[in-house]
Amino acid sequence: MKKYILRLMVITAMLISSVSLYSQDPPPPPADGHGKSTNQSAGGSAPLGTGIGILLALGGAYGAKKVYDIRKKPKE
């Protein structure tokens, strides 16, 4: 019974906290020119390709290690 009450309390806390996130004001509009001589598009130019490649490589290495560990485990 305690297990179910704990789950209910956690789910309720998550729902309440997610509703409060919607009550934030939107950010102010950017200043003219964004600090440059011409108006720049929002978002900038972050290099996403490198980070995604690193995450994929780490995920592949982790998956390969898990497969290796499963195959290496002796059968009982």
C-alpha positions as CSV (number, residue, x, y, z in Angstrom):
1,M,0.0,0.0,0.0
2,K,2.9,2.4,0.8
3,K,4.3,1.7,-2.6
4,Y,1.1,2.9,-4.3
5,I,0.8,6.0,-2.1
6,L,4.4,6.9,-2.9
7,R,3.9,6.5,-6.6
8,L,0.7,8.7,-6.4
9,M,2.6,11.4,-4.5
10,V,5.5,11.4,-7.1
11,I,3.1,11.6,-10.0
12,T,1.1,14.4,-8.3
13,A,4.3,16.3,-7.6
14,M,5.4,16.0,-11.3
15,L,2.0,17.2,-12.6
16,I,2.0,20.2,-10.2
17,S,5.6,21.2,-11.1
18,S,4.9,20.9,-14.9
19,V,1.9,23.2,-14.6
20,S,3.9,25.8,-12.8
21,L,6.5,25.9,-15.7
22,Y,3.8,27.3,-18.1
23,S,3.4,30.4,-15.9
24,Q,6.7,32.0,-16.8
25,D,6.8,35.2,-18.9
26,P,8.2,35.0,-22.4
27,P,11.7,36.3,-22.9
28,P,12.1,39.9,-24.0
29,P,12.6,40.6,-27.7
30,P,16.2,40.8,-28.8
31,A,17.8,44.2,-29.3
32,D,18.2,45.6,-32.8
33,G,21.2,44.1,-34.5
34,H,22.0,41.5,-31.9
35,G,25.3,43.3,-31.3
36,K,26.3,43.1,-35.0
37,S,26.2,45.6,-37.8
38,T,23.2,43.8,-39.4
39,N,20.2,42.0,-38.0
40,Q,21.0,38.4,-37.3
41,S,18.6,35.4,-37.2
42,A,17.6,34.0,-33.8
43,G,19.4,30.9,-32.6
44,G,23.0,31.7,-33.6
45,S,25.2,29.1,-35.3
46,A,26.0,26.4,-32.7
47,P,27.9,23.5,-34.2
48,L,25.4,20.7,-33.4
49,G,27.0,18.0,-35.7
50,T,30.1,17.5,-33.4
51,G,28.0,17.0,-30.2
52,I,25.6,14.6,-31.9
53,G,28.5,12.6,-33.3
54,I,30.2,12.3,-29.9
55,L,26.9,11.2,-28.3
56,L,26.4,8.6,-31.0
57,A,29.9,7.3,-30.6
58,L,29.6,7.0,-26.8
59,G,26.2,5.3,-27.1
60,G,27.6,2.8,-29.6
61,A,30.6,2.1,-27.3
62,Y,28.3,1.6,-24.3
63,G,26.0,-0.8,-26.3
64,A,29.1,-2.7,-27.5
65,K,30.3,-3.1,-24.0
66,K,26.9,-4.3,-22.8
67,V,26.9,-6.9,-25.6
68,Y,30.4,-8.0,-24.8
69,D,29.6,-8.4,-21.1
70,I,26.5,-10.5,-21.9
71,R,28.4,-12.8,-24.2
72,K,31.4,-13.1,-21.8
73,K,29.1,-14.1,-18.8
74,P,29.6,-17.8,-18.1
75,K,26.6,-20.0,-18.5
76,E,25.4,-21.7,-15.3
